[in-house]
Amino acid sequence: MMRSSRRQRKPSSPRRPLYLGAAIGAAAAVFISTSVALAAFSSSVTGGGASLATKRIFPGVRSAWPWDIRDAAAGGAEVNATDPLAYSDSVLATTGNWTSTFSATRFDDFDFNAGLPGGISVTSAIFNFTFASSQANKNACFYIEVRRASTNTLLGTHGSSGTPSACANAGAQVAATVDISAEVTSTDIANDLRIRVYADQSSNKAINIDLATVTLTTPYMSSTALAHRWDDEATGAPAVTLWSPYAVDGSAYTSGLFATAFSATRYLKFTPNEAVPAGSAISSADVQFAYKSAAAGDQTCWYFEVYNGTTLIGTHGSSASPVSCNSTTSYVTNNVSLPELSTVAAANNVVIKAYLDNSGSRAASIDLVQLDVNYYLD
């Protein structure tokens, strides 16, 4: 994502003294020009009282999305609407039925989010997979391939049908890890990553997945890549699930039922997976929010608060003056600046709490919640 020369002038006269002087001057000019060019591309060059240095991470906008959603639209306790693949929390995703032996046509593809600055080396990449057979006293095993999401190019294989990466016996959840550092060597690959999981199940049934993530370490930060696209082909046929707030693609999150008036107890809470490196300078931040009413004919309005963890640091709009209202059947996307996200701590711990009302006391559809942070690291 992220990443002069001078022409020597020929003398106009063959006179020896002037030619020698011109040659010496030209040589000095070439030396100076070359030295400046080298200094411009060196990480740290000193001399003559001056010091030049490049940035470790150049300025740029990096995005993050919430896989943790808490839904209090109904005004009661928060409902956990978190993605079941994102956290080890006993919220399970169930695949289709596998066969009792591995098959090249039966697999699950997990495509991970792209939010890291490009061009940075990755020192460690670990695939985390917590799984179990869907049936007690039955077994399930898996092995993986590492691929590029954009091209499906195979980068490497870990395990095989004869030597699986791990097995879960008797229906118990097993937290397996696979080191994929040999393939994921840069953030460019990490931002375009697909893990293909081949599995079997001893009674030709499903497996339950509690976690499918990738832990990434670079010289400047650690982060966790989360799956925004899951293609479950356990049965041999594709069954694609898209994580709804990741993109404006029609795969929206449908809330609980809101009231006709705003209420402090009726909201949606989003926690983006931001990972700004320590020491970074943040130039700007904003949030993109795409929404509409779930039912045609309704009007939905919204405003929101921004938290650093549990500490309120900003409010945008109000019950009397919402950020916007939408009475159409199409998604409206609002882009709102967040000047309060001026520190690394605030960016990495941000929580967005959106208050909504609905003219028909019905649900809202949320198709995008995206945090964009423009930062650099000297």
N, C-alpha and C positions, 0 to 999 in steps of 0.2 A: 504494500500500500504506500509504503513509503520507500524512497531512494532520495587558456587562450594562448594563443601563440602569437609571436611577432615575426614578421618577415624581415630578414636582414637586407638592408639596402645596399646595392652594389655601388662602388665609388664611380663618380662621373669622370675622374681624371686618372691617368696612369702614373702621375707623379708619386715617387716612392715615399717621401716623408708624409704627405697627406694620406696616402693609402694606408700606411702603417698606423697612423693615428686613428683613421676611420675604423680600421680592423679592430684595434684595441677597444675603441668605444662601442663598436657593435658587439664584440664579445662580452663586454661588461653588461650591455643591455640585455643580451640573451641570457646571461647568468642571472641577472636581477629578475627578468621575466619568468625564467624557469623556477627560481627560488620562490617567487610569489605564488606561482601555480601549484608548486608542491605544498607550500604552506596552506593554501586554500583547501587542499584535500587531506591534510594530515589531521589526526585527532587532536594533537597538541604540539605546536611549534612555537619556540621562543627565540628571540634574538633582537638586538637593538632596542631593548626595553619594551618590545611589543609581545603580545601573546594571542595566538589564534587557536580556536577550538571549535570542533563540530559538535552538534547535539547528538546525544545518544538516541533520542526519539524525536523526530521532526514534528512540527506542528501538524495537526490533522484531527478530523472528527472521527471518533470511535463510538460505536453504538452498543447499547446493551438493552436487554429485554427482560421482562419478568416471567419467570417460571413459577414463582410463588404468588398465588392470588388468593385473597381472603374476601369472601362475599358476605356482606352484612346488609344486602338490599332489603331484606324483610324486616330489618330493625331489631333482630334478636342476636344470638351468638353468631360469630363469624363461621361461615362454612368454608372448609378447606377445599379450595378448587385448584390446588397445586398440581402441576404435571406429575403423574405417577413415576415417570422415568428419571426425574431430576434429583430426587433426594431419597436417601435410605430412611423411610419413615413409615413403612408397612402399608403405604398406599400403592397398590399393585396394578400393573398392566398385564393382561392375559393375552397370550398369543393365540393363533389358530392351532389346530391339531398337527403335530409332527408325526413322523413315522418312527418306528423302533430302530431304524438304521439311518445313518446320515445320507443325504441326497444332495447332489449339486444343484437341484432346482428348488430346494426348500431352505430358505434363509430369511433373516431379518436384516434390513439395512437401516442404520442410524446415521443421519446427516446432522452435523453439529454446527452451532452458530458461529458466525464470523464477526468477531468484534475486537481482534487484537491489532495493534500497529504492525504493518508489514515489514519484511526485511530484517527480522530479528531471529537470532539462533534460538532453538529450543534445546534446553539441556536435559529435560526429562519429560516424557509423555507416557501416561499410564491409563489404560482402559479399565474402568471399574464396572463390573457386571455382577449384580446380586440377583440370584435366580433360584427357582425351585420347581420341581414337578408340581403340576396342579393337583396331583393325587397323592395321598399319603401312601407310604410304602412302595412308591414307584420312583424310578430314577430318571435323571435327565443329564445330558452332557453337552458341551459346546466347544467349538474352536472358531478362530476368526481370521478374516482377511482385512488388511488395511488398504483403503482405496482413496482416490481423489473423487470428491462428490461431483464436480463439474463434468468430468470425463469418464468416470467409473474405472479409471486406470488402476490396475493392481500394483500396489507398492510392496506388499509383503504378506506372508502367511505365518500365523502362530498356531501350532497344533495341527492335528489332522484327524481324519475319521478313526485312525488306529490309535492315535495318542492325543486325546482331547485336551484342551486347555484346563478344564476342570469339570467335575461331575457333582451333582447334588443328589444325595441318596435319601430315600425314605421320606420324601416330601419336605425336607428341611431346607430353609434358605441358606445359600452359600454365598459369601462375599468373595468373589474372585477378582484378581487383578492380572493384567497382561501388560508387560513392558513393550511399548511400541515406539521407543525412542529412536530405534534404528531407521524407522520410516519417517517419523514426524520430526524433522531436523530444523524446521524453520516455521515462523508464524504464518508464512504464506501457505504452507501445507496445512497447518492447524486451522486456518480460516477456510479451508476447502476439503474438509475431512469427512470420510465415510468409513464406518466400521460395519463389515458384513459378518453376521453371526450365523454359523451353521449349528444346528442343534438336533438332538434326537430325544425321544421320550419312550420309555420301555413299554408303555401300553398304548402307543399311538394317540396320545392326548396332548393337551396344551402345557405350556410352562408359564409360571408367574414371574414377572420381572419387577423387582423393587428399585433397581438402579441401573442406568446405562449412561455413564458420563466419561469424560476424559480429563484427567488432571494434568495441567501443563505448567512447566517451570521454565522461565527465561532468566537471563542475567538481571532483569529489572523487576520482574513480577511473577506471581503465581496466580493461576486462574483455573476455573473449571468450565470446560466446554459442555454445553447441554444440547440435547437433540431437538431440533426444530422440525424434523421430518422423520417419521418412522414408517417404513414399508414392511409390513408383516407378511411375508410369503411362506409362512410355515406350511400352508396347505398346497403350495405350488402356484398360487394365484396372488397377484398383488392386492394389498389392502393398505392404502396410504392414510396415515393420520398426520395432520399438520398442527403444530402448536399455534393456537389461534392468535395470540397478540404479536407474533413475530413479523408478520407482513400483511399488507392489505391484499388479501387473496380470497376473501369470501369465507374463510374458515374461522368464523367469529366465535368469541366466548359469549354465551347467553347468560345474563345475570339472573338473580332472583327477582322477585316482584318489588318494584319501587312504589312509593306513594305519589300522590299528585302534588305534594309540597315537599320541599327539602326538609331533611331531618338530620340532626347530628348523629343519630344512631343508624342511618341508612347510607351505606357507602360501599365502595370496592377499594381494596387495598392491594397495591402492586409493589413488589420488591425486585427491581432490576438486578441483573448479575454483573454489575460494573466492576472493573478491576483496573483502576488507574494506578500506575507505579508510584511508590513513595518518592517524594521530592519533585514531582511534576508541577508545572505551572499551568493552571487552567485558564484558558482565554475566554471561554464561553460555554454555556450548556443550555439545552432546551429539551422539551418533551414533545413528541408527536402522539396525538391521541385521535383515533378514528372510531366513530360511533354512529349509531342510529337507533331508532326504536325497533324492538323485535317484531312489533305488530304494525302493519300499515294503518295510517290514520292517526297514530299517536305522535305527540311531541315529547322529546326528551331533551332536558337541559343539564348542564354540568358545570361545576367549579371544583377546585382541588386545593389541597394542602401538601406541602413538601416537608418531610421530616429527615433529620439526621439521626437514624435509629429511632428513638422515641421522642426526640426533641424537635418541636415545631420550629422550622426556620423560614418558612415562606407560605403565603396564601395568594392564590390567583383566582380572582372572581369572588363572588359571594352568593348567598341565596337571593339577594335583591338584584344582583348584577352578575349573572352567570358568565362563564367564559364564552359560551355560545349555546344556541338551541337548534335542534334539527327536527323538522316535521316532515321531511321527505323520506322516501324509501331507499335512498342512496346514502352511503357513508360520507360523513363530513370529517375531514382531517384538520385538527387545530394544531398549530405549531406555536408553543408558548416558551418564551425565554425564561431561564431560571438563573438569575444573577446570584441567588443565594448559594448555588453550588460552586463556590469559589475555592474550596479546599479539597485535598485528596480524601480526607476523612469523610466529608459530607458527600462527595460523589460515590465513594465506595459503600456507604451505609444508607443511601437514599431510599426512602419509602414514599410512594405517591398515593395519597388517599383522595379518591375521587367521590364527590357527593353528586348524586343524580336525582332527578324527579322525572315522572312520566305521567302524561295527561290521562292515560287510561289505566293507571295503577298496574302497569304491566312491566315486562322485562325490557332491558336494553341489550343491544348487541355491540360488542367491543371487538374491532378487527385489528387494531394496532395500538400498542403502548411501547414507544421506543424512546430511550434516553440517549441523546447525542451529546458527547462531551468533547470539546476541542482542547487538546492539551499538548504539551511538549516536555521533554526531559533533557536538560543540559548535561 
